[in-house]
């Protein structure tokens, strides 16, 4: 109990506080420092995982916007095709000056459709690129998440090591931490 009410903490916290206040054997001190380092690195990995996930969502949103714009362009293309079809029908139904006017309109619609088609295809390509970036960032997010999870396991194992004072458990701590660091590097390198 502290001066401001009750304070509840776990056995690992108690062990770390005890070492800090009263000193302790070097084993306990080293495991406590290792735990603090793993917690710090784990927090960084967690942040990076969240950042990668946010980027993936940003790219996915950009892809959706570009797909909508491409769809709008294709609708516009279809409207021009409909106008072209009506102009072609009008050419067969008219003669003289009116027929000439509709023939010119057909050529104008063909030209406009080509420009619209180019724009729509560019937007589709941009959407595909953004989708691809989103997938890559989600893959990286998975690496960061796995790295964070492995470091959390290492932290839990270090707490158990402190409580049981079984030195052989440090192998599990170092294994989980090492594999977590490898996945963290893979996330950093976008592998």
C-alpha positions in Angstrom: 0.0 0.0 0.0 1.3 3.4 -0.9 0.5 6.8 0.6 -2.2 7.4 -2.0 -4.2 4.2 -1.7 -3.7 0.7 -2.9 -1.1 -0.2 -5.5 -1.3 -3.6 -7.1 1.5 -5.0 -9.2 2.6 -8.4 -10.4 5.4 -10.6 -9.0 7.7 -9.5 -11.9 7.2 -5.8 -11.0 7.9 -6.6 -7.3 11.2 -8.4 -8.3 12.3 -5.5 -10.4 11.5 -3.0 -7.7 13.3 -5.1 -5.1 16.4 -5.3 -7.2 16.3 -1.5 -7.8 15.9 -0.7 -4.1 18.0 -3.3 -2.5 20.5 -4.3 -5.1 20.4 -8.0 -5.9 22.4 -10.7 -7.4 23.8 -10.2 -10.9 21.5 -12.8 -12.4 18.4 -10.9 -11.3 19.9 -7.6 -12.4 20.8 -8.8 -15.8 17.4 -10.4 -16.4 15.7 -7.2 -15.3 17.8 -5.1 -17.7 17.2 -7.7 -20.5 13.4 -7.4 -19.8 13.6 -3.6 -20.0 15.5 -3.8 -23.3 13.1 -6.3 -24.8 10.1 -4.1 -23.7 11.6 -1.1 -25.4 12.4 -3.0 -28.6 9.0 -4.6 -28.5 7.3 -1.1 -28.2 9.3 0.1 -31.2 8.2 -3.0 -33.2 4.6 -2.5 -32.2 4.7 1.1 -33.4 6.3 0.1 -36.7 3.6 -2.6 -37.1 0.9 0.0 -36.6 2.6 2.3 -39.0 2.8 -0.4 -41.7 -0.9 -1.2 -41.1 -1.9 2.5 -41.5 0.1 2.7 -44.7 -1.6 -0.4 -46.0 -5.0 1.2 -45.3 -3.9 4.5 -46.9 -2.9 2.7 -50.1 -6.1 0.6 -50.1 -8.1 3.8 -49.8 -6.1 5.4 -52.6 -6.8 2.3 -54.8 -10.5 2.6 -54.1 -10.5 6.3 -55.1 -8.6 5.6 -58.3 -11.0 2.6 -59.1 -14.0 4.9 -58.7 -12.4 7.5 -60.9 -11.6 4.9 -63.5 -15.2 3.6 -63.4 -16.4 7.2 -63.9 -14.1 7.5 -66.9 -15.4 4.3 -68.4 -19.0 5.5 -67.9 -18.1 8.7 -69.7 -16.5 6.6 -72.4 -19.8 4.6 -72.7 -21.8 7.8 -72.9 -19.6 9.0 -75.8 -20.1 5.6 -77.5 -23.8 6.0 -77.2 -23.7 9.5 -78.7 -21.4 8.1 -81.5 -23.9 5.3 -82.2 -26.7 7.8 -82.4 -24.7 10.0 -84.8 -23.9 6.9 -87.0 -27.6 6.1 -87.1 -28.3 9.7 -88.0 -25.8 9.6 -90.9 -27.8 6.7 -92.4 -31.1 8.5 -91.9 -30.1 11.9 -93.2 -28.6 13.5 -96.3 -26.7 16.6 -97.3 -25.6 19.1 -94.7 -27.2 17.2 -91.7 -25.4 14.0 -92.8 -22.1 16.0 -93.0 -22.7 17.4 -89.5 -23.3 13.9 -88.0 -20.2 12.5 -89.8 -18.1 15.2 -88.1 -19.7 14.4 -84.8 -18.7 10.7 -85.2 -15.1 11.7 -85.8 -15.2 14.0 -82.7 -16.7 11.2 -80.5 -14.0 8.7 -81.7 -11.3 11.2 -80.8 -12.8 12.0 -77.4 -13.3 8.3 -76.6 -9.6 7.6 -77.2 -8.6 10.4 -74.8 -11.1 9.1 -72.2 -9.8 5.6 -72.7 -6.2 6.6 -72.0 -7.3 8.5 -68.9 -9.3 5.5 -67.6 -6.4 3.1 -68.2 -4.0 5.3 -66.4 -6.4 5.5 -63.4 -6.8 1.7 -63.5 -3.0 1.3 -63.5 -2.7 3.7 -60.5 -5.3 1.7 -58.6 -3.5 -1.5 -59.3 -0.2 0.0 -58.1 -1.8 1.2 -54.9 -3.4 -2.2 -54.3 0.0 -3.8 -54.7 1.6 -1.3 -52.3 -1.2 -2.1 -49.8 -0.5 -5.8 -50.0 3.2 -5.2 -49.5 2.6 -3.1 -46.4 0.2 -5.7 -45.0 3.0 -8.3 -45.5 5.4 -6.0 -43.6 2.8 -5.4 -40.9 2.6 -9.2 -40.5 6.4 -9.3 -39.9 6.3 -6.5 -37.3 3.3 -8.2 -35.6 5.2 -11.5 -35.4 8.3 -9.8 -34.1 6.3 -8.0 -31.4 4.6 -11.2 -30.4 7.9 -13.1 -30.1 9.4 -10.3 -28.0 6.3 -10.4 -25.7 6.9 -14.1 -25.3 10.5 -13.4 -24.5 9.4 -10.9 -21.9 7.0 -13.4 -20.3 9.7 -16.0 -20.3 12.1 -13.7 -18.6 9.5 -13.0 -15.9 9.1 -16.7 -15.4 12.9 -17.0 -15.3 13.1 -14.4 -12.6 10.3 -16.0 -10.5 11.6 -19.5 -10.8 15.2 -18.6 -10.8 15.8 -21.3 -13.4 18.8 -20.2 -15.5 18.1 -22.7 -18.2 15.0 -20.8 -19.1 17.2 -18.0 -20.5 17.6 -20.2 -23.6 13.9 -19.7 -24.3 14.2 -16.0 -23.6 17.1 -15.6 -26.0 15.5 -17.9 -28.6 12.2 -16.0 -28.7 14.0 -12.6 -28.6 16.4 -13.6 -31.4 13.7 -14.9 -33.7 11.7 -11.8 -32.9 14.6 -9.6 -33.8 15.1 -11.5 -37.1 11.4 -10.9 -38.0 11.8 -7.2 -37.0 14.8 -6.8 -39.3 12.8 -8.5 -42.0 10.0 -6.0 -41.4 12.4 -3.2 -41.6 13.9 -4.4 -44.8 10.4 -5.1 -46.3 11.1 -8.8 -46.8 
